[in-house]
Amino acid sequence: MAEEAKTAELRKIADQLRLDVVKMVHDAKDGHPGPALSIADIITTLYFKELNIDPRNPRWEDRDRFILSKGHACPVLYAALARRGYFPVEEYAGLRKLDCILQGHPCMKKTPGIDMTSGSLGNGLSIGVGMAIAAKYRKKAYYTYVMLGDGEIQEGIVWEAAMCAKKYQLNNLIAFVDHNGWQSGDSVDKVSGLLPILPKWEAFGWHCQSIDGHDFAQIVTAIANAKKANGPSVIVAKTIKGKGLAYMENDNSWHKRVPDGDQLAIAQQVLGGARQ
């Protein structure tokens, strides 16, 4: 398939995942649509192009691992898993309900395809470091990917993990930072004074790249570059919170907010017509 056709196919899948997110949150009357939509293009690239996984065998020992450290964005991960065949889309109806497989944050004991329970911000990279060290020790070829939020990396444990990853030259560890500029309370820079992000990772000795997180070609190239690095690699992806829906983009009130019927109808029109 020509590159343009491959990109068009990924964009179509990403639209489907975004629509799934909006419908899930609308039906559940709870959830975090904004931070889920900002990473939809990266999640699409990972689950529909890059990850070496087998939905028929979610615990396959040699699979690539993925940790959604910003666990509150889980609806888009659930959508990717469902569309890859880990479970039926009918499970969407159970989002955030007790005893259902799709909890408000990822739970590896309930959801097929979830490699690590997450949601307590800051912990995902440390767990990813452990998985990457385990792969080295066991002489396994899999990669571990971690998705961090830009607000999340104000947590000190992130930098302890970054230091450890460099010490062990974990070239099988690839981190994404979803740099949409917002966290629940306000802009990331106003809350923590964290910016600029890239020099901080450079100071810890990581292989660093900065990309447009909605450009599929840049995402694919960045992953390929990361796999050639001699140590741990971070991809700081500039994104738009709520990407794909004009009424949601860069409006931080959508960090945790439920779309009403009219807003769901707009999403269906913009992202895929009557597709469900």
VMD Tcl script that draws the C-alpha trace (Angstrom):
set ca {
  {0.00 0.00 0.00}
  {1.33 3.45 -0.92}
  {2.31 5.72 1.96}
  {-0.55 8.14 1.28}
  {-3.05 5.29 1.40}
  {-1.51 3.98 4.64}
  {-1.77 7.43 6.21}
  {-5.37 7.81 5.06}
  {-6.20 4.44 6.61}
  {-4.59 5.42 9.92}
  {-6.50 8.72 9.89}
  {-9.76 6.84 9.32}
  {-9.00 4.54 12.26}
  {-8.09 7.48 14.49}
  {-11.42 9.14 13.66}
  {-13.19 5.92 14.63}
  {-11.33 5.79 17.95}
  {-12.20 9.42 18.66}
  {-15.86 8.77 17.92}
  {-15.76 5.69 20.16}
  {-14.34 7.83 22.98}
  {-17.06 10.47 22.71}
  {-19.81 7.86 22.59}
  {-18.35 5.92 25.54}
  {-18.10 9.02 27.74}
  {-21.55 10.23 26.66}
  {-23.15 6.88 27.50}
  {-21.24 6.44 30.78}
  {-21.99 10.04 31.83}
  {-18.41 10.24 33.10}
  {-14.86 10.26 31.77}
  {-11.98 12.31 30.35}
  {-12.52 12.97 26.62}
  {-10.03 15.83 26.12}
  {-6.82 14.02 27.12}
  {-8.00 10.88 25.32}
  {-8.47 12.66 21.99}
  {-5.06 14.35 22.18}
  {-3.27 10.98 21.99}
  {-5.60 9.25 19.49}
  {-3.18 9.54 16.56}
  {-0.25 8.13 18.54}
  {-2.37 5.29 19.95}
  {-3.58 4.53 16.42}
  {-0.03 4.39 15.07}
  {1.10 2.12 17.89}
  {-1.80 -0.35 17.84}
  {-2.45 -0.43 14.10}
  {1.10 -0.22 12.75}
  {3.93 -0.54 15.25}
  {3.24 -2.85 18.18}
  {4.17 -6.50 17.88}
  {1.10 -7.96 19.60}
  {-1.42 -10.78 19.21}
  {-5.02 -10.01 20.27}
  {-5.71 -13.76 20.35}
  {-3.00 -14.16 22.98}
  {-2.95 -10.99 25.13}
  {-0.30 -12.39 27.50}
  {2.06 -13.58 24.75}
  {5.48 -13.45 26.40}
  {7.29 -11.80 23.48}
  {4.75 -9.06 22.80}
  {5.64 -5.37 22.90}
  {4.39 -3.71 26.06}
  {2.42 -0.47 26.36}
  {1.74 1.46 29.56}
  {-0.75 4.33 29.59}
  {0.75 6.21 32.50}
  {-1.85 9.00 32.11}
  {-4.48 6.37 32.83}
  {-7.44 8.75 32.90}
  {-7.21 8.88 29.08}
  {-8.08 5.18 28.92}
  {-11.20 5.37 26.68}
  {-9.01 5.79 23.61}
  {-6.89 2.81 24.64}
  {-10.05 0.74 25.17}
  {-11.24 1.78 21.73}
  {-7.93 0.69 20.15}
  {-8.02 -2.66 21.94}
  {-11.61 -3.30 20.91}
  {-10.99 -2.36 17.28}
  {-7.92 -4.66 17.24}
  {-10.12 -7.52 18.46}
  {-9.22 -7.94 22.13}
  {-12.89 -7.68 23.12}
  {-16.23 -6.73 21.49}
  {-17.20 -3.07 21.14}
  {-20.36 -3.95 23.07}
  {-18.16 -3.79 26.19}
  {-18.10 0.01 25.79}
  {-21.48 0.07 27.56}
  {-19.74 -1.01 30.78}
  {-17.29 1.89 30.94}
  {-16.67 3.00 34.56}
  {-19.19 0.50 35.96}
  {-18.35 -1.90 38.78}
  {-17.66 -5.50 37.73}
  {-17.29 -4.55 34.06}
  {-14.01 -4.95 32.17}
  {-13.58 -1.25 31.32}
  {-12.81 0.59 34.53}
  {-12.30 4.33 34.92}
  {-8.54 3.71 34.77}
  {-6.74 0.77 33.10}
  {-6.82 -2.46 35.09}
  {-4.68 -5.36 33.88}
  {-6.73 -7.89 35.87}
  {-9.97 -6.95 34.13}
  {-9.19 -5.85 30.57}
  {-7.57 -8.07 27.92}
  {-4.59 -6.28 26.37}
  {-3.82 -3.98 29.29}
  {-0.19 -4.61 30.25}
  {-0.19 -2.64 33.50}
  {-2.72 -1.10 35.81}
  {-2.24 2.67 35.88}
  {-3.80 5.93 36.90}
  {-1.77 7.08 39.88}
  {0.16 9.69 37.93}
  {3.92 9.42 37.64}
  {4.29 5.67 38.10}
  {4.12 4.43 34.52}
  {7.70 5.19 33.52}
  {9.11 3.38 36.57}
  {7.11 0.31 35.66}
  {8.26 0.61 32.06}
  {11.88 0.73 33.24}
  {11.28 -2.51 35.12}
  {9.77 -4.17 32.05}
  {12.66 -3.02 29.88}
  {15.25 -4.29 32.37}
  {13.40 -7.62 32.53}
  {13.56 -7.90 28.73}
  {17.32 -7.36 28.82}
  {17.79 -9.88 31.62}
  {15.70 -12.52 29.84}
  {17.24 -11.73 26.43}
  {13.85 -10.80 24.96}
  {13.51 -8.54 21.92}
  {10.30 -6.74 22.83}
  {10.00 -2.97 23.26}
  {8.27 -1.21 26.13}
  {6.36 1.99 25.30}
  {5.11 4.43 27.93}
  {2.67 7.30 27.35}
  {3.10 10.18 29.80}
  {1.14 13.41 30.12}
  {3.05 16.68 30.15}
  {1.40 17.66 33.43}
  {2.23 14.26 34.84}
  {5.98 14.67 34.47}
  {6.00 17.20 37.29}
  {6.00 14.09 39.53}
  {9.49 13.47 40.94}
  {9.34 9.71 40.40}
  {9.37 10.29 36.64}
  {12.88 11.70 36.85}
  {14.12 8.96 39.15}
  {12.97 6.51 36.49}
  {14.58 8.60 33.74}
  {17.89 8.49 35.62}
  {17.66 4.72 36.07}
  {16.81 4.11 32.41}
  {19.92 6.00 31.33}
  {22.12 4.14 33.82}
  {21.12 0.82 32.25}
  {21.15 2.18 28.67}
  {17.64 0.88 28.03}
  {17.47 1.13 24.26}
  {14.31 -1.00 24.38}
  {12.35 1.72 26.23}
  {10.46 4.42 24.28}
  {8.49 7.11 26.12}
  {5.98 9.51 24.61}
  {5.12 12.79 26.33}
  {1.66 14.02 25.31}
  {2.48 17.73 25.27}
  {-0.97 19.33 24.96}
  {-0.04 22.07 27.43}
  {-2.88 21.44 29.86}
  {-3.55 19.54 33.06}
  {-6.72 19.31 35.10}
  {-6.25 22.59 37.01}
  {-4.75 24.94 34.41}
  {-1.97 25.20 31.84}
  {1.05 23.02 32.61}
  {3.45 25.94 32.63}
  {1.27 27.98 34.99}
  {0.87 25.08 37.43}
  {4.44 23.78 37.52}
  {6.72 26.04 35.46}
  {7.83 22.86 33.74}
  {8.51 24.18 30.26}
  {10.59 23.71 28.15}
  {10.35 19.94 28.35}
  {12.93 18.62 25.90}
  {16.07 20.06 27.59}
  {15.16 18.28 30.82}
  {15.17 14.88 29.11}
  {18.39 15.81 27.31}
  {19.96 16.59 30.68}
  {19.14 13.06 31.82}
  {20.96 11.64 28.80}
  {17.97 10.38 26.82}
  {17.73 10.28 23.04}
  {15.24 13.10 22.41}
  {12.88 14.05 19.59}
  {10.13 16.65 19.26}
  {7.28 16.03 16.81}
  {3.77 17.02 15.81}
  {1.73 14.37 17.62}
  {-1.02 14.48 15.01}
  {1.27 13.87 12.00}
  {1.37 10.14 11.29}
  {4.55 10.33 9.20}
  {6.38 12.14 12.01}
  {5.16 9.61 14.59}
  {6.33 6.66 12.48}
  {9.71 8.24 11.75}
  {10.26 9.13 15.40}
  {9.61 5.54 16.49}
  {12.04 4.26 13.86}
  {14.68 6.73 15.06}
  {14.07 5.72 18.67}
  {14.71 2.07 17.83}
  {18.15 3.04 16.48}
  {19.15 4.91 19.64}
  {21.80 3.56 21.98}
  {19.79 4.28 25.10}
  {16.28 5.20 26.29}
  {14.35 7.45 23.95}
  {11.68 10.07 24.52}
  {9.36 11.53 21.89}
  {7.81 14.83 23.00}
  {4.65 15.06 20.90}
  {3.01 18.49 20.56}
  {-0.71 17.81 20.59}
  {-4.05 19.57 20.92}
  {-6.27 18.63 23.82}
  {-9.60 17.49 22.41}
  {-8.13 17.18 18.90}
  {-10.71 16.43 16.22}
  {-13.72 18.30 17.56}
  {-13.73 22.09 17.29}
  {-15.94 22.57 20.33}
  {-13.48 20.59 22.43}
  {-10.06 21.64 21.11}
  {-7.90 23.53 23.66}
  {-10.91 24.02 25.96}
  {-9.61 22.64 29.23}
  {-13.13 22.25 30.62}
  {-13.16 19.06 28.51}
  {-10.47 17.48 30.67}
  {-13.34 15.75 32.45}
  {-16.74 16.57 30.99}
  {-19.60 14.68 29.39}
  {-20.78 15.55 25.86}
  {-24.53 15.98 25.56}
  {-26.68 14.54 22.79}
  {-26.13 17.46 20.43}
  {-22.36 17.29 20.94}
  {-22.39 13.54 20.30}
  {-24.31 14.15 17.09}
  {-21.67 16.67 15.98}
  {-18.96 14.09 16.69}
  {-20.80 11.50 14.62}
  {-21.09 13.97 11.74}
  {-17.48 15.18 11.90}
  {-15.74 11.89 12.65}
  {-17.70 9.32 10.79}
  {-21.29 10.02 9.93}
  {-23.59 7.42 11.43}
  {-20.76 4.98 12.27}
  {-21.08 3.41 15.71}
}
mol new
graphics top color blue
foreach p $ca { graphics top sphere $p radius 0.5 }
foreach p [lrange $ca 0 end-1] q [lrange $ca 1 end] { graphics top cylinder $p $q radius 0.2 }
display resetview
